[in-house]
Amino acid sequence: MNNTTFVGMDVHKNEHVVAVYTPGTEEPEVFSVSHRPAEIRKLAQRLLGLAPGPIVACYEAGVLGFSLKRQLEGWKIPCRVIAPSLIPVQPGQRVQTDYRDARKLGWYLRAGMLTEVQAPDEAQEGVRDLCRWRHSAQRDLIRVRHQVTKFLLRRGLVYHDGSHWTGKHHQWLRVQKVADPVGQEVYEAMLVELDHRQEQVKALDVRMEDVARQNPYREPVGWLCCLRGFKTISALSIVSELYGIERFGTAGGLMSYLGLTPSVMSSGLSTVHGGITKAGNVRVRRLLVEASWHQIHSPTTSRALAKRREGQPAWAVKVAQKAQMRLHRRYWSLVHKGKSPGKAVTAVARELVGFVWALLRLKDQAVSGEEAASPRTRKGRTSRGAAAVGTKKETAVVQ
């Protein structure tokens, strides 16, 4: 490390500020470069010329994603993308500039005080963007649906013949007329937009189904679909967001990463337990909470769930069956103790993370459903706060 050059970069859309700490220096060389491929190439050549030994660069995760990291690593310069929320903050610091941020990143990098974000490869990032775009398209569809129904409601037109957004409801929408010619034009434009959004979501669903049938997603998506509350869309979204699942050695580590562990404020003899931390990946946390609402119903196997489990390995089905029974009991146990349904579902989502971890980590190992659903702590007692999958024996198997 004494011969390593550390580079901190404060990156933006048009320009980057670079602070270079060469070996044996306390003050960095600070300069700026334009965000253009030719300038990044010149930056790499300049760094290679300045450094007498190895080089390590870093920048905060943000608008540039991992593109700059890939560019620098193409020139054999290792680059780390840093989690912004975990960068140390000095109390009382009220001056912030690009030059100060670049110097700070380089100094913290040299001190080993930064936390790196796991970077996906380009194929993984493409599938992840597909899942995120489908989620955005679904939100846009819901927004347009609300606009249509509220537009009609303001004119006294209300549908009373069943559920909304069925085939019968769509037929009803087509025959509605507005007296005002301008209002009718607006309504027709809304229907065109509604059709467009629906077709977009359908096309993205078909594309995600196609990706889910291909390697390396076919097996993990199939395993997750054995769980109640998961289908191909949600399962593929979770797998694409949790790329590199092997970096989580325990189920508790994944729970903490997803922000589903309780916050704790402890000082002296006072300890206060608060709500969940809500750190980490909000998309996966949302999908897990949505799936957890399915656990409140009787733990029976529906035809659709039985069909999703067809052709899946017996160990995965056993883990899913144990999850179904355990999570149902957990929810109603908490509700009967006076917990609100929202808090109970959040606790169930935390335990559901453990079963997701088990299915993605244990894979085709010879793990029985009973073992995967009965974790033990170091003292041999069952953990209440974690889903039942993280015993020493099981961890040794996957490692």
N, C-alpha and C positions, 0 to 999 in steps of 0.2 A: 504493500500500500504506500510505502514511502516514495515509490517512483511513479505513482499514479497521478494523472492530471484529471481534475474534477471540473465539470462544466455545468453551470446552472443557466437555464434559459427561461426568460419570461416571454412567452410566445403570444402573438396576436395575429389577426387576419392579414395585415399588410407588412408587419415588421416584427422582428424578434430582437430582444436585447440579450446578449451573451456575456457571461462572466466566467473567465477561465482562471482556475487556481492551479498553477503549475507547482511541481514539488518544491518545497522549501520556501514558498512565498506565503505571506499573510494577506497581502492586498492583491485582488484579482485584476486581470486585464479585462476591461469592459468595453464592448463595442456593439453596434447594431448591424443587422443584416436584413435585407428585403426578403419577403416570403415568395421567392421564385425558385424554380428548380435549379437554374444556373447559379443563383446566389447560395443555395444550400450546398451545391457541389463545391463552390469556392470556400464556404465555411468548413466543410469537411477537410479539404486540402490544407486550409490554414491551421486547423486543429492538429492534423497529423504532422505539420511542420513545427508547431510550437512544442508539442509533447515529446519529452525524452523517453517515455515509456507508455504503458497502457493508458487508455482514456475511458472515462465514464461520464456520460452526459445525462441530464434529466430535465424534465419540464412538467408542469402541472397538467393533469387531465382536463380537457376542456373542448373548445370548439374545433381544434385541429385533429382530435381523435388520436389515432396511432400512425397517421401518415408521415409526420416528421420523424418518428422513431424508425419507421421502415426505411425512410430515405437515408438516415445516418447509418443504420446498420448495413445498408447496401454498400457503404464505404468502410465497413469493418469497424465502426465506432459504436460500442454498446451504448444503448440509450434506455433510460427508465422513465416510465410515465407515472407520476406521483399522485397519490390520493390527496386532493386539496384539503379535505376536512381533517386530515391527520397531520398537517404541517404544523409544527410548534408555533405558537403565537406569543410574542413578548407583551406582558401587561404594560399598559401605558403607552404603547407605540402608536402614535397618531400621524406619522408621516409615511406615506406609501407612494412609491414611484416604481416605474419599470426597472430602473437601474438598481434600486434597493432590493426589489424582489428577486432579480437575477443573482445578485450577490448573496442574498439570504439562501436561495436554493443551492447554490454551489457550496456554501459553507456548511449547511445542514447535510448535504450529500457526503461531504468529506467526513463529517462527524458521525455518519451512520444513523441519522435521526429521521429519515424519511421512509415512508411506506409505499412500496411499489404496487401499481395496479396490474393485475394479470391481463396480459394483452392477448386478444384472439388473433388467429391468422386470418387471412383475407377471406377464405371460404367460410369460416365460422362467423366472421363479421357480416358477411352477406346474408346468411340465414337469419342471424339476429336482427338485421335491418328489415328483412322480410316480415318477421313476426311483429316487430314494432310498427311497421307501416300498416299491417293488417289491423292492429289495435287502434291506430289513428283513424283508419277508414271506418271502423266500427263506431267509434265515437262520433265521427261526422255523420254517419247514417242515423244515429240516435238523435243528434241535434236537428237534422232535417225532419225526422219524424215528429219531434216536438213542435217544430215550426208549423207543420201541416195541421196537426190536431188543434193547436192553439188558434191558428188562423180560422179554422172552421168553427171553433168554439165561440170566438168573438162574434160570429154571425149566426149563432144559435143552432148550428148543425152538429149534433152529437150522435155518435154511433152507439146503439143500445142492444145489438143482436149478437153479442158474444165478445170474445177477446179481440183486441186490436192486432193488426198486422198479420191476420190470417188471409187466406185466399178470398173468403167472403168479404172481409173488411176492405181489401184492395178493390174489389168490384164496386163496393159502395162508394169508395173515394172517387172512382172514375165517373160516376153519374151525378156527382154533386155539382151544382151550379151556383154562381154568385150573381146577384142582380146587377151590381155595378160592373160595367165593362172593364174598367181598369183593374178592379179587384179580381175579375175572372182571368185576366192576363197574368196577374201575379200568381194566382192559384195554379194555373196551367204550368207556369215556369217552375213552381214548387214541385209539381208532380214529375216534371222532367228531371229535376235535380234528385228527387227521391229514387226514380228508376236508375239513374246513373250511379248513385251511392250503393244501391242494392246490388247492381251488377258488378261493381268494383269489389265489394266484399265477397261475393260469390266466386269471382275469379281468383282472389287472393286465397280463399279457402281451398280451392282446387289445387293451387300451386303449393300450398303448405302440405296438403295431403300427399302430393307427389314427392316433395322433399322428404317427408316423414317415412316414405317407403324405401328410401335409399340409404345406403351406408354413409356415415357412421350413425345415423339417427334411427334407423329402423328398430334395432333392439331396445335401446333405452326408452324410446317413445312407447313401444309395446309394453314394456314393464310398467311404466307409469300409468298407462291406460288401464292396468289391472286395479288401480286404486279407485275408490268411489269418488266421483266429483271431477274426474279427469277424462278428457277426450283428446283427440289428436291435436287440435289447435292449442289447447292449454299445455299439453305435455311437451309438444315441440317448442313452445315458447320458453318453458322452464329449462329444457335441455340446452337451448341456444343461449340462454342467459347465464347458465351455470357451466359454461365450457371450462374444462380443466377441473372437474369435480374431485380429481385425485388430490388436489391441494388441501382439501378439508379432511384432516385425519380422523375427526370425530364428528358425530352428529351435532354436538354442542357448538363446535366451531362454525358449522353452517348456520345454525340458529342465530348465533351472534352476528354473522355476516349479513343475514337478512333482516336484522333489526327486530327480531321477535323475542328477545330476552328482556326481562324487566330491568329498568334502570334502578340504581342503588345510590343513595347519598348517605355516606357513613362518616361520622366524625366523633371521636371519643366514644362515649357510651350510647350515642344516638345513631340509629340506623333507620332510614326511611326508604321503603320500596315504592317506586313509582310505576308509571306505565311503561310500555315497551320503548326501546331506544329509537326505533324507526330509522336506524342506520342502514346503509347498504342498499341493496337493489329493491326499489319500490315496486317494480313490475312483478317480480316473482312473489313478493309479499302479498300483493293484491290478488294474484291468482291462487295462492294458498288459502287466503281468507275466503275467497269465493268458493273454493272446493270444500272448505270446512263447514260451510252452511249445509252441505248435503249430509253431513254426519248426524244431524239432529233427527233424521227419520229412522225408522226401524231398520236394523242392519240386515235386510234381506237382499238377495241377489236378483236384480231385475233381469229381464231378457237382454236388454242392451248391454248391461255390465257383463253378463255371461258370454255374450258374443264377443266383447272386447277381450275377454280372457281366453278365448279359444286359440289354441296354438302357442300359448305362452308357457314358459317353463314352470314346472310344479312349484319350485321354490318361490318364484315371484307371486304366484297365486296365493300361496300360503301366507306370505308376508302381507299381501293385500287383504286377505280375510282377517288376519289378526288386527290389522289397522282398522278395518271396518268395525269390528266388535269393540276394540279398546277405545277408539275415538268417540263412538256413540255413548259408551258408558261414562267417559270422561266429561262430555258435554253435560249430560243430565245430572251427573254428580255435582258439578259446579253450580248448575242452575238451582238444584235443590238446597244447596248451601247458601243461596241468596245472591249469587253472582248474576249480573245482568247478562242477557243473551249475547250482547256484543263482546263483553269481556270473556265469556265462556268460549265463544268461537275463536277469539284470538289465542286463548290457551290451547285450544284444539289445533289451531294452525301451527303453533310452535311444536306440538308433538307430531303433527303430520310431516314437518320438515325431517324428523328423524326417519320416518319410513321412506321418504323420498331419497334421503341419503343412503339408506340401506339398499334400496333397489338399484341406485346408480353406482354404488361402490362395491357391494357384495357380488353382484353380477351372477355368474353361474357357479359360485362356490357352494359347497355342500353345507348350506345353512338352513336349518329347519325353521318353520314359521314360529315355533315356540321360542327358539333362541333369539330370533330377530325381533320378537315382540316382548322380550323380558330383559331389559338391560339392567345391569347392576352397577352400583357405584363402587368405589374402591373399598368401602366398608362392607360391601355385600348387600346393601339395601337397594331396593328399587328406587330409581330417580323419579321424583314427582314432576320436575320441571322440564324434563327432556323426553322426547319420544323414545320408545323402547327399542333402541338399536345400537348400541355403542359399547359393547363389552370389550374387555381386553382380548378375549379369545377371538372375537370377530375382527377386531382391528389387526391383530397379528396375521389373520388369514389374508386380508386384502393387502397388507404391506409386504 
